[in-house]
Amino acid sequence: MAQQHLRNVLAYLDVPTLGQPGVFVQLKEGLFDAAGHFDNAGTQKFMEGWMNRYVLWVREHSRPDAGTK
């Protein structure tokens, strides 16, 4: 709930946020294997997709002209 509240505050202040895809990860037994990797191929694929989208978002908003659009 705190994350959603923060998102609302940031939107009010016109701070860019990554709207979609959203991700909420619950740390629980079995999420990671002994080496610290995701224990589920589907979770790994989803997180890689989210991270790739996040990197694109950061690049887009870190350009010198990002605030002028």
mmCIF file of the N, C-alpha and C atoms, coordinates in Angstrom:
data_MODEL
# 
_entry.id   MODEL 
# 
loop_
_atom_site.group_PDB 
_atom_site.id 
_atom_site.type_symbol 
_atom_site.label_atom_id 
_atom_site.label_alt_id 
_atom_site.label_comp_id 
_atom_site.label_asym_id 
_atom_site.label_entity_id 
_atom_site.label_seq_id 
_atom_site.pdbx_PDB_ins_code 
_atom_site.Cartn_x 
_atom_site.Cartn_y 
_atom_site.Cartn_z 
_atom_site.occupancy 
_atom_site.B_iso_or_equiv 
_atom_site.pdbx_formal_charge 
_atom_site.auth_seq_id 
_atom_site.auth_comp_id 
_atom_site.auth_asym_id 
_atom_site.auth_atom_id 
_atom_site.pdbx_PDB_model_num 
ATOM 1   N N  . MET A 1 1  ? 0.822  -1.191  0.000   1.00 0.00 ? 1  MET A N  1 
ATOM 2   C CA . MET A 1 1  ? 0.000  0.000   0.000   1.00 0.00 ? 1  MET A CA 1 
ATOM 3   C C  . MET A 1 1  ? 0.866  1.255   0.000   1.00 0.00 ? 1  MET A C  1 
ATOM 4   N N  . ALA A 1 2  ? 2.012  1.189   0.682   1.00 0.00 ? 2  ALA A N  1 
ATOM 5   C CA . ALA A 1 2  ? 2.900  2.348   0.720   1.00 0.00 ? 2  ALA A CA 1 
ATOM 6   C C  . ALA A 1 2  ? 3.423  2.674   -0.673  1.00 0.00 ? 2  ALA A C  1 
ATOM 7   N N  . GLN A 1 3  ? 3.717  1.642   -1.470  1.00 0.00 ? 3  GLN A N  1 
ATOM 8   C CA . GLN A 1 3  ? 4.203  1.876   -2.825  1.00 0.00 ? 3  GLN A CA 1 
ATOM 9   C C  . GLN A 1 3  ? 3.154  2.589   -3.663  1.00 0.00 ? 3  GLN A C  1 
ATOM 10  N N  . GLN A 1 4  ? 1.907  2.187   -3.531  1.00 0.00 ? 4  GLN A N  1 
ATOM 11  C CA . GLN A 1 4  ? 0.836  2.830   -4.296  1.00 0.00 ? 4  GLN A CA 1 
ATOM 12  C C  . GLN A 1 4  ? 0.636  4.265   -3.843  1.00 0.00 ? 4  GLN A C  1 
ATOM 13  N N  . HIS A 1 5  ? 0.708  4.512   -2.567  1.00 0.00 ? 5  HIS A N  1 
ATOM 14  C CA . HIS A 1 5  ? 0.577  5.872   -2.060  1.00 0.00 ? 5  HIS A CA 1 
ATOM 15  C C  . HIS A 1 5  ? 1.715  6.750   -2.590  1.00 0.00 ? 5  HIS A C  1 
ATOM 16  N N  . LEU A 1 6  ? 2.940  6.232   -2.569  1.00 0.00 ? 6  LEU A N  1 
ATOM 17  C CA . LEU A 1 6  ? 4.073  6.985   -3.094  1.00 0.00 ? 6  LEU A CA 1 
ATOM 18  C C  . LEU A 1 6  ? 3.883  7.285   -4.574  1.00 0.00 ? 6  LEU A C  1 
ATOM 19  N N  . ARG A 1 7  ? 3.380  6.317   -5.322  1.00 0.00 ? 7  ARG A N  1 
ATOM 20  C CA . ARG A 1 7  ? 3.122  6.534   -6.752  1.00 0.00 ? 7  ARG A CA 1 
ATOM 21  C C  . ARG A 1 7  ? 2.119  7.674   -6.951  1.00 0.00 ? 7  ARG A C  1 
ATOM 22  N N  . ASN A 1 8  ? 1.087  7.721   -6.120  1.00 0.00 ? 8  ASN A N  1 
ATOM 23  C CA . ASN A 1 8  ? 0.098  8.805   -6.215  1.00 0.00 ? 8  ASN A CA 1 
ATOM 24  C C  . ASN A 1 8  ? 0.721  10.158  -5.920  1.00 0.00 ? 8  ASN A C  1 
ATOM 25  N N  . VAL A 1 9  ? 1.563  10.235  -4.903  1.00 0.00 ? 9  VAL A N  1 
ATOM 26  C CA . VAL A 1 9  ? 2.230  11.486  -4.557  1.00 0.00 ? 9  VAL A CA 1 
ATOM 27  C C  . VAL A 1 9  ? 3.149  11.921  -5.696  1.00 0.00 ? 9  VAL A C  1 
ATOM 28  N N  . LEU A 1 10 ? 3.926  10.995  -6.230  1.00 0.00 ? 10 LEU A N  1 
ATOM 29  C CA . LEU A 1 10 ? 4.835  11.329  -7.324  1.00 0.00 ? 10 LEU A CA 1 
ATOM 30  C C  . LEU A 1 10 ? 4.076  11.794  -8.564  1.00 0.00 ? 10 LEU A C  1 
ATOM 31  N N  . ALA A 1 11 ? 2.955  11.163  -8.862  1.00 0.00 ? 11 ALA A N  1 
ATOM 32  C CA . ALA A 1 11 ? 2.139  11.584  -10.003 1.00 0.00 ? 11 ALA A CA 1 
ATOM 33  C C  . ALA A 1 11 ? 1.630  13.012  -9.799  1.00 0.00 ? 11 ALA A C  1 
ATOM 34  N N  . TYR A 1 12 ? 1.201  13.335  -8.596  1.00 0.00 ? 12 TYR A N  1 
ATOM 35  C CA . TYR A 1 12 ? 0.734  14.686  -8.293  1.00 0.00 ? 12 TYR A CA 1 
ATOM 36  C C  . TYR A 1 12 ? 1.836  15.714  -8.517  1.00 0.00 ? 12 TYR A C  1 
ATOM 37  N N  . LEU A 1 13 ? 3.074  15.332  -8.219  1.00 0.00 ? 13 LEU A N  1 
ATOM 38  C CA . LEU A 1 13 ? 4.217  16.230  -8.370  1.00 0.00 ? 13 LEU A CA 1 
ATOM 39  C C  . LEU A 1 13 ? 4.824  16.183  -9.777  1.00 0.00 ? 13 LEU A C  1 
ATOM 40  N N  . ASP A 1 14 ? 4.173  15.479  -10.696 1.00 0.00 ? 14 ASP A N  1 
ATOM 41  C CA . ASP A 1 14 ? 4.635  15.330  -12.081 1.00 0.00 ? 14 ASP A CA 1 
ATOM 42  C C  . ASP A 1 14 ? 6.005  14.668  -12.188 1.00 0.00 ? 14 ASP A C  1 
ATOM 43  N N  . VAL A 1 15 ? 6.298  13.760  -11.277 1.00 0.00 ? 15 VAL A N  1 
ATOM 44  C CA . VAL A 1 15 ? 7.541  12.987  -11.329 1.00 0.00 ? 15 VAL A CA 1 
ATOM 45  C C  . VAL A 1 15 ? 7.265  11.761  -12.196 1.00 0.00 ? 15 VAL A C  1 
ATOM 46  N N  . PRO A 1 16 ? 8.081  11.526  -13.223 1.00 0.00 ? 16 PRO A N  1 
ATOM 47  C CA . PRO A 1 16 ? 7.818  10.350  -14.063 1.00 0.00 ? 16 PRO A CA 1 
ATOM 48  C C  . PRO A 1 16 ? 8.004  9.051   -13.284 1.00 0.00 ? 16 PRO A C  1 
ATOM 49  N N  . THR A 1 17 ? 7.075  8.150   -13.465 1.00 0.00 ? 17 THR A N  1 
ATOM 50  C CA . THR A 1 17 ? 7.168  6.822   -12.860 1.00 0.00 ? 17 THR A CA 1 
ATOM 51  C C  . THR A 1 17 ? 6.888  5.783   -13.933 1.00 0.00 ? 17 THR A C  1 
ATOM 52  N N  . LEU A 1 18 ? 7.409  4.602   -13.762 1.00 0.00 ? 18 LEU A N  1 
ATOM 53  C CA . LEU A 1 18 ? 7.163  3.507   -14.687 1.00 0.00 ? 18 LEU A CA 1 
ATOM 54  C C  . LEU A 1 18 ? 5.802  2.918   -14.343 1.00 0.00 ? 18 LEU A C  1 
ATOM 55  N N  . GLY A 1 19 ? 4.812  3.182   -15.196 1.00 0.00 ? 19 GLY A N  1 
ATOM 56  C CA . GLY A 1 19 ? 3.456  2.729   -14.905 1.00 0.00 ? 19 GLY A CA 1 
ATOM 57  C C  . GLY A 1 19 ? 3.262  1.240   -15.118 1.00 0.00 ? 19 GLY A C  1 
ATOM 58  N N  . GLN A 1 20 ? 3.688  0.744   -16.252 1.00 0.00 ? 20 GLN A N  1 
ATOM 59  C CA . GLN A 1 20 ? 3.501  -0.663  -16.584 1.00 0.00 ? 20 GLN A CA 1 
ATOM 60  C C  . GLN A 1 20 ? 4.768  -1.180  -17.217 1.00 0.00 ? 20 GLN A C  1 
ATOM 61  N N  . PRO A 1 21 ? 5.193  -2.336  -17.018 1.00 0.00 ? 21 PRO A N  1 
ATOM 62  C CA . PRO A 1 21 ? 4.553  -3.318  -16.153 1.00 0.00 ? 21 PRO A CA 1 
ATOM 63  C C  . PRO A 1 21 ? 4.895  -3.071  -14.695 1.00 0.00 ? 21 PRO A C  1 
ATOM 64  N N  . GLY A 1 22 ? 3.942  -3.325  -13.832 1.00 0.00 ? 22 GLY A N  1 
ATOM 65  C CA . GLY A 1 22 ? 4.177  -3.224  -12.399 1.00 0.00 ? 22 GLY A CA 1 
ATOM 66  C C  . GLY A 1 22 ? 4.610  -4.576  -11.865 1.00 0.00 ? 22 GLY A C  1 
ATOM 67  N N  . VAL A 1 23 ? 5.352  -4.565  -10.788 1.00 0.00 ? 23 VAL A N  1 
ATOM 68  C CA . VAL A 1 23 ? 5.788  -5.831  -10.207 1.00 0.00 ? 23 VAL A CA 1 
ATOM 69  C C  . VAL A 1 23 ? 5.828  -5.701  -8.687  1.00 0.00 ? 23 VAL A C  1 
ATOM 70  N N  . PHE A 1 24 ? 5.302  -6.688  -8.027  1.00 0.00 ? 24 PHE A N  1 
ATOM 71  C CA . PHE A 1 24 ? 5.373  -6.788  -6.577  1.00 0.00 ? 24 PHE A CA 1 
ATOM 72  C C  . PHE A 1 24 ? 5.938  -8.173  -6.273  1.00 0.00 ? 24 PHE A C  1 
ATOM 73  N N  . VAL A 1 25 ? 7.088  -8.232  -5.639  1.00 0.00 ? 25 VAL A N  1 
ATOM 74  C CA . VAL A 1 25 ? 7.744  -9.500  -5.356  1.00 0.00 ? 25 VAL A CA 1 
ATOM 75  C C  . VAL A 1 25 ? 7.672  -9.766  -3.861  1.00 0.00 ? 25 VAL A C  1 
ATOM 76  N N  . GLN A 1 26 ? 7.115  -10.911 -3.505  1.00 0.00 ? 26 GLN A N  1 
ATOM 77  C CA . GLN A 1 26 ? 7.036  -11.305 -2.106  1.00 0.00 ? 26 GLN A CA 1 
ATOM 78  C C  . GLN A 1 26 ? 8.169  -12.286 -1.826  1.00 0.00 ? 26 GLN A C  1 
ATOM 79  N N  . LEU A 1 27 ? 9.042  -11.914 -0.928  1.00 0.00 ? 27 LEU A N  1 
ATOM 80  C CA . LEU A 1 27 ? 10.149 -12.795 -0.555  1.00 0.00 ? 27 LEU A CA 1 
ATOM 81  C C  . LEU A 1 27 ? 9.601  -13.920 0.301   1.00 0.00 ? 27 LEU A C  1 
ATOM 82  N N  . LYS A 1 28 ? 9.724  -15.144 -0.193  1.00 0.00 ? 28 LYS A N  1 
ATOM 83  C CA . LYS A 1 28 ? 9.222  -16.295 0.543   1.00 0.00 ? 28 LYS A CA 1 
ATOM 84  C C  . LYS A 1 28 ? 10.116 -17.498 0.278   1.00 0.00 ? 28 LYS A C  1 
ATOM 85  N N  . GLU A 1 29 ? 9.976  -18.498 1.090   1.00 0.00 ? 29 GLU A N  1 
ATOM 86  C CA . GLU A 1 29 ? 10.735 -19.741 0.969   1.00 0.00 ? 29 GLU A CA 1 
ATOM 87  C C  . GLU A 1 29 ? 10.567 -20.316 -0.433  1.00 0.00 ? 29 GLU A C  1 
ATOM 88  N N  . GLY A 1 30 ? 11.677 -20.661 -1.080  1.00 0.00 ? 30 GLY A N  1 
ATOM 89  C CA . GLY A 1 30 ? 11.626 -21.276 -2.390  1.00 0.00 ? 30 GLY A CA 1 
ATOM 90  C C  . GLY A 1 30 ? 11.688 -20.306 -3.558  1.00 0.00 ? 30 GLY A C  1 
ATOM 91  N N  . LEU A 1 31 ? 11.697 -18.998 -3.297  1.00 0.00 ? 31 LEU A N  1 
ATOM 92  C CA . LEU A 1 31 ? 11.781 -18.032 -4.393  1.00 0.00 ? 31 LEU A CA 1 
ATOM 93  C C  . LEU A 1 31 ? 13.151 -18.106 -5.058  1.00 0.00 ? 31 LEU A C  1 
ATOM 94  N N  . PHE A 1 32 ? 14.195 -18.313 -4.250  1.00 0.00 ? 32 PHE A N  1 
ATOM 95  C CA . PHE A 1 32 ? 15.556 -18.406 -4.762  1.00 0.00 ? 32 PHE A CA 1 
ATOM 96  C C  . PHE A 1 32 ? 16.141 -19.782 -4.452  1.00 0.00 ? 32 PHE A C  1 
ATOM 97  N N  . ASP A 1 33 ? 17.042 -20.244 -5.326  1.00 0.00 ? 33 ASP A N  1 
ATOM 98  C CA . ASP A 1 33 ? 17.741 -21.495 -5.054  1.00 0.00 ? 33 ASP A CA 1 
ATOM 99  C C  . ASP A 1 33 ? 18.968 -21.216 -4.190  1.00 0.00 ? 33 ASP A C  1 
ATOM 100 N N  . ALA A 1 34 ? 19.770 -22.233 -3.922  1.00 0.00 ? 34 ALA A N  1 
ATOM 101 C CA . ALA A 1 34 ? 20.932 -22.092 -3.036  1.00 0.00 ? 34 ALA A CA 1 
ATOM 102 C C  . ALA A 1 34 ? 21.963 -21.105 -3.577  1.00 0.00 ? 34 ALA A C  1 
ATOM 103 N N  . ALA A 1 35 ? 21.999 -20.927 -4.896  1.00 0.00 ? 35 ALA A N  1 
ATOM 104 C CA . ALA A 1 35 ? 22.964 -20.002 -5.512  1.00 0.00 ? 35 ALA A CA 1 
ATOM 105 C C  . ALA A 1 35 ? 22.435 -18.569 -5.584  1.00 0.00 ? 35 ALA A C  1 
ATOM 106 N N  . GLY A 1 36 ? 21.185 -18.362 -5.143  1.00 0.00 ? 36 GLY A N  1 
ATOM 107 C CA . GLY A 1 36 ? 20.610 -17.016 -5.170  1.00 0.00 ? 36 GLY A CA 1 
ATOM 108 C C  . GLY A 1 36 ? 19.884 -16.663 -6.456  1.00 0.00 ? 36 GLY A C  1 
ATOM 109 N N  . HIS A 1 37 ? 19.631 -17.661 -7.305  1.00 0.00 ? 37 HIS A N  1 
ATOM 110 C CA . HIS A 1 37 ? 18.897 -17.442 -8.549  1.00 0.00 ? 37 HIS A CA 1 
ATOM 111 C C  . HIS A 1 37 ? 17.426 -17.788 -8.324  1.00 0.00 ? 37 HIS A C  1 
ATOM 112 N N  . PHE A 1 38 ? 16.552 -17.203 -9.161  1.00 0.00 ? 38 PHE A N  1 
ATOM 113 C CA . PHE A 1 38 ? 15.145 -17.567 -9.063  1.00 0.00 ? 38 PHE A CA 1 
ATOM 114 C C  . PHE A 1 38 ? 15.005 -19.058 -9.292  1.00 0.00 ? 38 PHE A C  1 
ATOM 115 N N  . ASP A 1 39 ? 14.191 -19.694 -8.483  1.00 0.00 ? 39 ASP A N  1 
ATOM 116 C CA . ASP A 1 39 ? 14.025 -21.146 -8.535  1.00 0.00 ? 39 ASP A CA 1 
ATOM 117 C C  . ASP A 1 39 ? 12.978 -21.567 -9.565  1.00 0.00 ? 39 ASP A C  1 
ATOM 118 N N  . ASN A 1 40 ? 12.367 -20.611 -10.246 1.00 0.00 ? 40 ASN A N  1 
ATOM 119 C CA . ASN A 1 40 ? 11.301 -20.901 -11.192 1.00 0.00 ? 40 ASN A CA 1 
ATOM 120 C C  . ASN A 1 40 ? 11.618 -20.193 -12.510 1.00 0.00 ? 40 ASN A C  1 
ATOM 121 N N  . ALA A 1 41 ? 11.607 -20.946 -13.607 1.00 0.00 ? 41 ALA A N  1 
ATOM 122 C CA . ALA A 1 41 ? 11.944 -20.369 -14.917 1.00 0.00 ? 41 ALA A CA 1 
ATOM 123 C C  . ALA A 1 41 ? 10.959 -19.276 -15.321 1.00 0.00 ? 41 ALA A C  1 
ATOM 124 N N  . GLY A 1 42 ? 9.688  -19.434 -14.968 1.00 0.00 ? 42 GLY A N  1 
ATOM 125 C CA . GLY A 1 42 ? 8.690  -18.413 -15.295 1.00 0.00 ? 42 GLY A CA 1 
ATOM 126 C C  . GLY A 1 42 ? 8.953  -17.111 -14.565 1.00 0.00 ? 42 GLY A C  1 
ATOM 127 N N  . THR A 1 43 ? 9.333  -17.210 -13.299 1.00 0.00 ? 43 THR A N  1 
ATOM 128 C CA . THR A 1 43 ? 9.659  -16.018 -12.515 1.00 0.00 ? 43 THR A CA 1 
ATOM 129 C C  . THR A 1 43 ? 10.894 -15.349 -13.095 1.00 0.00 ? 43 THR A C  1 
ATOM 130 N N  . GLN A 1 44 ? 11.891 -16.136 -13.453 1.00 0.00 ? 44 GLN A N  1 
ATOM 131 C CA . GLN A 1 44 ? 13.117 -15.601 -14.050 1.00 0.00 ? 44 GLN A CA 1 
ATOM 132 C C  . GLN A 1 44 ? 12.796 -14.835 -15.334 1.00 0.00 ? 44 GLN A C  1 
ATOM 133 N N  . LYS A 1 45 ? 11.982 -15.424 -16.198 1.00 0.00 ? 45 LYS A N  1 
ATOM 134 C CA . LYS A 1 45 ? 11.630 -14.794 -17.470 1.00 0.00 ? 45 LYS A CA 1 
ATOM 135 C C  . LYS A 1 45 ? 10.846 -13.505 -17.229 1.00 0.00 ? 45 LYS A C  1 
ATOM 136 N N  . PHE A 1 46 ? 9.900  -13.532 -16.305 1.00 0.00 ? 46 PHE A N  1 
ATOM 137 C CA . PHE A 1 46 ? 9.111  -12.338 -16.003 1.00 0.00 ? 46 PHE A CA 1 
ATOM 138 C C  . PHE A 1 46 ? 9.999  -11.213 -15.488 1.00 0.00 ? 46 PHE A C  1 
ATOM 139 N N  . MET A 1 47 ? 10.894 -11.534 -14.557 1.00 0.00 ? 47 MET A N  1 
ATOM 140 C CA . MET A 1 47 ? 11.768 -10.513 -13.981 1.00 0.00 ? 47 MET A CA 1 
ATOM 141 C C  . MET A 1 47 ? 12.750 -9.960  -15.007 1.00 0.00 ? 47 MET A C  1 
ATOM 142 N N  . GLU A 1 48 ? 13.252 -10.795 -15.902 1.00 0.00 ? 48 GLU A N  1 
ATOM 143 C CA . GLU A 1 48 ? 14.124 -10.307 -16.965 1.00 0.00 ? 48 GLU A CA 1 
ATOM 144 C C  . GLU A 1 48 ? 13.372 -9.343  -17.879 1.00 0.00 ? 48 GLU A C  1 
ATOM 145 N N  . GLY A 1 49 ? 12.126 -9.686  -18.218 1.00 0.00 ? 49 GLY A N  1 
ATOM 146 C CA . GLY A 1 49 ? 11.308 -8.798  -19.045 1.00 0.00 ? 49 GLY A CA 1 
ATOM 147 C C  . GLY A 1 49 ? 11.055 -7.472  -18.354 1.00 0.00 ? 49 GLY A C  1 
ATOM 148 N N  . TRP A 1 50 ? 10.752 -7.527  -17.059 1.00 0.00 ? 50 TRP A N  1 
ATOM 149 C CA . TRP A 1 50 ? 10.510 -6.298  -16.303 1.00 0.00 ? 50 TRP A CA 1 
ATOM 150 C C  . TRP A 1 50 ? 11.779 -5.460  -16.249 1.00 0.00 ? 50 TRP A C  1 
ATOM 151 N N  . MET A 1 51 ? 12.907 -6.078  -15.980 1.00 0.00 ? 51 MET A N  1 
ATOM 152 C CA . MET A 1 51 ? 14.162 -5.339  -15.876 1.00 0.00 ? 51 MET A CA 1 
ATOM 153 C C  . MET A 1 51 ? 14.544 -4.711  -17.214 1.00 0.00 ? 51 MET A C  1 
ATOM 154 N N  . ASN A 1 52 ? 14.334 -5.430  -18.307 1.00 0.00 ? 52 ASN A N  1 
ATOM 155 C CA . ASN A 1 52 ? 14.605 -4.862  -19.630 1.00 0.00 ? 52 ASN A CA 1 
ATOM 156 C C  . ASN A 1 52 ? 13.741 -3.631  -19.886 1.00 0.00 ? 52 ASN A C  1 
ATOM 157 N N  . ARG A 1 53 ? 12.475 -3.706  -19.510 1.00 0.00 ? 53 ARG A N  1 
ATOM 158 C CA . ARG A 1 53 ? 11.565 -2.564  -19.675 1.00 0.00 ? 53 ARG A CA 1 
ATOM 159 C C  . ARG A 1 53 ? 12.004 -1.400  -18.792 1.00 0.00 ? 53 ARG A C  1 
ATOM 160 N N  . TYR A 1 54 ? 12.449 -1.700  -17.574 1.00 0.00 ? 54 TYR A N  1 
ATOM 161 C CA . TYR A 1 54 ? 12.917 -0.673  -16.647 1.00 0.00 ? 54 TYR A CA 1 
ATOM 162 C C  . TYR A 1 54 ? 14.166 0.034   -17.185 1.00 0.00 ? 54 TYR A C  1 
ATOM 163 N N  . VAL A 1 55 ? 15.090 -0.726  -17.748 1.00 0.00 ? 55 VAL A N  1 
ATOM 164 C CA . VAL A 1 55 ? 16.305 -0.128  -18.321 1.00 0.00 ? 55 VAL A CA 1 
ATOM 165 C C  . VAL A 1 55 ? 15.933 0.828   -19.454 1.00 0.00 ? 55 VAL A C  1 
ATOM 166 N N  . LEU A 1 56 ? 15.008 0.432   -20.317 1.00 0.00 ? 56 LEU A N  1 
ATOM 167 C CA . LEU A 1 56 ? 14.562 1.323   -21.388 1.00 0.00 ? 56 LEU A CA 1 
ATOM 168 C C  . LEU A 1 56 ? 13.946 2.597   -20.827 1.00 0.00 ? 56 LEU A C  1 
ATOM 169 N N  . TRP A 1 57 ? 13.146 2.460   -19.783 1.00 0.00 ? 57 TRP A N  1 
ATOM 170 C CA . TRP A 1 57 ? 12.505 3.616   -19.153 1.00 0.00 ? 57 TRP A CA 1 
ATOM 171 C C  . TRP A 1 57 ? 13.551 4.566   -18.573 1.00 0.00 ? 57 TRP A C  1 
ATOM 172 N N  . VAL A 1 58 ? 14.563 4.023   -17.897 1.00 0.00 ? 58 VAL A N  1 
ATOM 173 C CA . VAL A 1 58 ? 15.628 4.859   -17.319 1.00 0.00 ? 58 VAL A CA 1 
ATOM 174 C C  . VAL A 1 58 ? 16.367 5.595   -18.425 1.00 0.00 ? 58 VAL A C  1 
ATOM 175 N N  . ARG A 1 59 ? 16.709 4.893   -19.494 1.00 0.00 ? 59 ARG A N  1 
ATOM 176 C CA . ARG A 1 59 ? 17.409 5.546   -20.609 1.00 0.00 ? 59 ARG A CA 1 
ATOM 177 C C  . ARG A 1 59 ? 16.571 6.672   -21.202 1.00 0.00 ? 59 ARG A C  1 
ATOM 178 N N  . GLU A 1 60 ? 15.293 6.422   -21.379 1.00 0.00 ? 60 GLU A N  1 
ATOM 179 C CA . GLU A 1 60 ? 14.398 7.440   -21.948 1.00 0.00 ? 60 GLU A CA 1 
ATOM 180 C C  . GLU A 1 60 ? 14.330 8.677   -21.062 1.00 0.00 ? 60 GLU A C  1 
ATOM 181 N N  . HIS A 1 61 ? 14.288 8.482   -19.759 1.00 0.00 ? 61 HIS A N  1 
ATOM 182 C CA . HIS A 1 61 ? 14.131 9.607   -18.838 1.00 0.00 ? 61 HIS A CA 1 
ATOM 183 C C  . HIS A 1 61 ? 15.454 10.205  -18.375 1.00 0.00 ? 61 HIS A C  1 
ATOM 184 N N  . SER A 1 62 ? 16.565 9.678   -18.833 1.00 0.00 ? 62 SER A N  1 
ATOM 185 C CA . SER A 1 62 ? 17.847 10.246  -18.452 1.00 0.00 ? 62 SER A CA 1 
ATOM 186 C C  . SER A 1 62 ? 18.468 11.067  -19.577 1.00 0.00 ? 62 SER A C  1 
ATOM 187 N N  . ARG A 1 63 ? 17.787 11.158  -20.692 1.00 0.00 ? 63 ARG A N  1 
ATOM 188 C CA . ARG A 1 63 ? 18.268 12.012  -21.784 1.00 0.00 ? 63 ARG A CA 1 
ATOM 189 C C  . ARG A 1 63 ? 18.195 13.473  -21.365 1.00 0.00 ? 63 ARG A C  1 
ATOM 190 N N  . PRO A 1 64 ? 19.097 14.310  -21.844 1.00 0.00 ? 64 PRO A N  1 
ATOM 191 C CA . PRO A 1 64 ? 19.065 15.740  -21.481 1.00 0.00 ? 64 PRO A CA 1 
ATOM 192 C C  . PRO A 1 64 ? 17.750 16.428  -21.816 1.00 0.00 ? 64 PRO A C  1 
ATOM 193 N N  . ASP A 1 65 ? 17.063 15.994  -22.892 1.00 0.00 ? 65 ASP A N  1 
ATOM 194 C CA . ASP A 1 65 ? 15.806 16.635  -23.281 1.00 0.00 ? 65 ASP A CA 1 
ATOM 195 C C  . ASP A 1 65 ? 14.577 15.916  -22.736 1.00 0.00 ? 65 ASP A C  1 
ATOM 196 N N  . ALA A 1 66 ? 14.756 14.981  -21.816 1.00 0.00 ? 66 ALA A N  1 
ATOM 197 C CA . ALA A 1 66 ? 13.635 14.166  -21.323 1.00 0.00 ? 66 ALA A CA 1 
ATOM 198 C C  . ALA A 1 66 ? 12.549 14.992  -20.662 1.00 0.00 ? 66 ALA A C  1 
ATOM 199 N N  . GLY A 1 67 ? 12.903 16.057  -19.980 1.00 0.00 ? 67 GLY A N  1 
ATOM 200 C CA . GLY A 1 67 ? 11.900 16.861  -19.297 1.00 0.00 ? 67 GLY A CA 1 
ATOM 201 C C  . GLY A 1 67 ? 11.164 17.841  -20.178 1.00 0.00 ? 67 GLY A C  1 
ATOM 202 N N  . THR A 1 68 ? 11.515 17.925  -21.464 1.00 0.00 ? 68 THR A N  1 
ATOM 203 C CA . THR A 1 68 ? 10.902 18.900  -22.339 1.00 0.00 ? 68 THR A CA 1 
ATOM 204 C C  . THR A 1 68 ? 9.774  18.343  -23.173 1.00 0.00 ? 68 THR A C  1 
ATOM 205 N N  . LYS A 1 69 ? 9.522  17.042  -23.075 1.00 0.00 ? 69 LYS A N  1 
ATOM 206 C CA . LYS A 1 69 ? 8.454  16.439  -23.898 1.00 0.00 ? 69 LYS A CA 1 
ATOM 207 C C  . LYS A 1 69 ? 7.159  16.413  -23.157 1.00 0.00 ? 69 LYS A C  1 
# 
